[in-house]
Amino acid sequence: MASDDPFKGLLDPRFHGWPDLAIGWRNQIPMLLQMNFRVVAPDMMGYGKTVCQSVLSKGYIFDAVVSQEAPHVPPASISLYSFKRVADDIKELARQLGVSQIILGGHDWGGVIVYRIALWYPELVSHLFCICTPYRPPFKDFTPLEDIIKSGKLPNFGYQLQLASGQLEGAIQSRDQIRLLLNSIYGGRTSSGEPGVDVKNGVYLDRLPQLQDTPLVSKEMLDYYADEYARNGIHGTRKSIDSIVGGAALITRKQNFEDELALEKTTIDIPVLFIAATKDQALPPSMSKDMEKYIPNLTRKSMDTGHWALWEKPDQAVQAIYNDPYGPPLKGTSVTAQSAVPFFGRNESSVYAARA
């Protein structure tokens, strides 16, 4: 990057959660590009394809950033899936891009990760925004999440026990079964309005074949997600993982705790924008009530959506991110975009991107 480049930071709004991919930010990337931002989007470890390539979409170049083939645990170390490892990877990515400071954004588990990157490398991150995910500081004492959930303190995390139990991995194996699972998590309901999943109990496997298509994504996009997840299957049990989010979050919890004992501080001093989704059952806004204790420069906004806010109201999500929370440093920056997957335009039934 030229020394006279006006770019002041790396805007990365594509840390995704589970079950998602970098393409989960597909509706926001074009608008951010038009606002003259630079956008870099890595898939989380274990997701996306294994070959880097460029994607040309409507005149914009989307340089592919993809994960290498994910190591399987065991025999690989669980530390390869820790938050510290992700932070190290992003620091190296910024170095390779020639960027001294970055702006981070995340959704769902991706939100947890961007907070941790800011803790591990505070000099690297100039601003941070997070959709749905509140900040929780590192714990001083370790308590297994299973115990917290069973005690009734976080009933909205009950679904994670199912993820870590191996039940889904045993029941969801074929590509079509994966599609049914994704449809349920993305909001598919039966003709009588019953959900395919709830945050306390997890996925209702017996309901999956009865669910109507979710209104949040097109059939073509749902097929794309199913194809991507079918490549490696649904993993995240206590015995093995090959992705950084989902059931892996429980398995890496002890590793993350041990790593974070070395952190010198647990507050985040940079400007942070937290965008709550008022109808989010997995991450209800009430979980964010104490964030000011740890983030003195916090801006709060909200969207009248459920958990998949980026898809439900994509334009509103961009406006919430862009409108003044960070002031001048975000405005007038240059833009490239990086993605591990083909870019789909706002009309998801049409593929606007072609692999170069």
Secondary structure, DSSP 8 states (H G I E B T S, - for coil): --TT----SEEEEEE--TT--GGGGTTTHHHHHHTT--B-----TT-S-SS--EEEETTEEEE-----S---BTTS-GGGGSHHHHHHHHHHHHHHHT-S-EEEEEETHHHHHHHHHHHH-TTTEEEEEEES-------SS---HHHHHHTTS-GGGHHHHHHHHTHHHHH--SHHHHHHHHHHHTT-B-TT--BSEETTTEE-GGGGGG----SSS-HHHHHHHHHHHHTT-----SS-B-SSSTTHHHHTHHHHHHHHTT-S-----S-EEEEEETT-SSS-GGGGTTGGGT-SSEEEEEES--S-HHHHSHHHHHHHHHSSSS-GGGTT----EE-SS----SSTTS--EEE-
